Amino acid sequence: MKPSQQNKPQKTSCRSEQGSWQQMNRKERREMMRKMHAEDLSLEVVHPHAAGIDIGNEAHYVAVPTDRDNRSVRRFGCTTAELKDMAAWLKQCGIRTVAMQSTGVYWIAVYDILEAAGLEVYLVNARETKNLPGHKSDVQESQWLMKLHTYGLLRNSFRPPQEIRTMRTYWRQRNDLIRSASRHIQRMQKALTQMNIQLANVLSEVSGMTGQAIIKAILAGERDPRKLAAFRDKRVKASEEEIARSLEGNWQEDQLFMLQQEQDGYEFCQKQMSECDERLQQYLQQTEDRSKGAELPEEKRRERLRKIKTNKPRFDLRAELFRITGTDLTRIDGIDVRTAATVISEAGWDMSKWRTEGHFVSWLRLCPDNRVSGDKVIGKRRLPINNRLTVAFKIAASTLRQSETYLGAQFRRLKTRLGPPIAIKAMAAKLARLVYRMLRYGMQFVDRGAEFYEAQHRRRQIDSLKRKAANFGMKVIDATPA
């Protein structure tokens, strides 16, 4: 043996149990992962007839207990016939409940077919199943899901019934069309600005009556600024002379072509939005009436809040929502008919899916995410938000900054103390609790006004001062009014 090899430490095939995870090489980590997956832990079995499915784009891997079939893991394709064979095989193995991850949109077809076959499907969050480090194959992933689900370690995600999912499809499609139309409007403004047509400086909206009339006349060949300014609506604050001066520009054929393309795209989006409104109205009229003969309350006047009429539904959506839910969510300050439609289409009207309003707020990720160790808060994190309803509540909360209402006064106080981001999140959670109470218990929202809130806040401050003075052996005496 060479002298250089005598002092060289020899590699061992396995390390001691006290060795840390970082000291293991790749092969040892893989072996340890295999043992952790295969080890039979002494946990309480919650779902004895459970299976796990690893969802993929081209194939799905399904794992059942080893005593149910000779091949406990099988591979199925994504066609409808193969998915039906999967459901039949699971029922043949005596499976009653199945767990799978919400991977993209590939899980939807599997979920629907298994649910139609009478199986209880658990749609779990992928973050809750990836606590162990290392890479896992599709077979190991399906077995791992089955084991976690067998011991009741996975939580089922919320999925509304088919009645709500249909409405959600129409409403999401309508919102996507609104975003597409707004992108066309932005590119139209870009083309006009490049030709030095400063129409956006004299009109608040290029998509309004005056803006659309001027753009259509430009595309028809009109170049005279005064003739274009004659399309001014009487409600526009800018005069015809101001509009005419903003319409003197450098006309370019390429930019006019771009303007024509974007105008056609905008009109196409408006046409599709109209068709979507018609289909949504027809579907809502077929939904069960839950108003119990109650009359729709008068629409609440919102002082100092500008009503957004752009992209407004082309039918009485507020009346239809009241008929199918039995309550008028627009009575809450900050919530308009579009926000109320988002609430119903995303969460439905049955709030019994969440035990308390706190669970509903937690599902919306509007609750604090504190890291606690030793009964002490050691840090705070921001929860990632991927919920359309959460975004709608935050937008509704941000509109309260100028509202002369109870909620508006509360938002302004929180904004002063905590800053705008935290105040918006806190008021969004407040709106979510109010919506939960109205839909779950049939409560009615009554606004007491900003003055009532200021007086109530003043009383709380006085009581706090009296308690602090009592701790120092002093007494606060009310001053005699002048």
Number of C-alpha atoms within 10 A of each C-alpha: 5 6 7 7 9 9 8 8 7 8 7 7 7 12 13 7 7 6 10 9 12 8 10 14 11 11 11 15 16 16 12 14 17 13 11 12 16 13 9 9 10 7 9 10 13 13 18 17 19 26 31 29 27 26 23 17 12 10 17 24 21 28 28 25 21 10 9 14 13 8 11 16 20 15 16 16 16 18 13 12 10 15 20 18 14 22 20 14 15 24 16 11 17 14 21 16 23 27 27 27 23 18 16 10 11 17 19 12 14 23 21 12 16 21 15 12 14 12 17 16 21 21 21 20 16 12 8 12 15 13 8 10 10 10 11 15 9 19 19 18 23 26 25 22 25 28 27 20 27 24 17 16 12 20 13 13 14 13 14 17 10 10 13 16 16 14 22 22 13 18 21 15 14 23 15 13 21 19 12 15 22 15 15 21 20 13 16 23 19 16 21 24 16 14 18 15 21 19 23 15 13 19 17 13 15 20 18 12 13 20 22 15 18 22 20 15 15 19 14 10 8 13 15 12 19 16 14 22 22 16 17 20 16 9 7 13 12 15 14 20 13 15 24 20 16 18 23 17 16 13 15 12 10 10 18 17 13 16 24 19 14 21 22 13 17 22 13 14 21 18 13 16 23 17 14 19 20 14 13 21 19 11 14 17 13 9 12 10 16 14 17 10 9 11 12 15 12 8 10 10 10 14 11 9 14 8 11 8 7 10 15 13 19 13 13 11 19 19 16 19 24 21 23 19 21 22 24 25 25 22 20 19 24 24 22 16 19 17 19 22 22 21 22 21 22 21 19 21 22 13 18 13 15 16 9 15 19 16 13 21 21 15 15 21 19 23 17 14 13 13 12 11 9 6 7 9 10 10 10 11 9 11 12 7 12 10 12 13 21 23 16 17 26 22 17 19 25 19 17 23 20 14 20 17 22 19 24 23 21 18 25 19 16 18 18 10 11 13 12 16 12 13 22 25 22 21 24 26 25 17 22 22 16 18 27 23 17 20 21 17 11 14 13 16 16 10 13 11 15 17 13 14 17 15 11 11 14 12 12 12 12 13 13 12 14 15 15 14 13 12 10 8 8 11 13 13 7 7 6 5 4 3
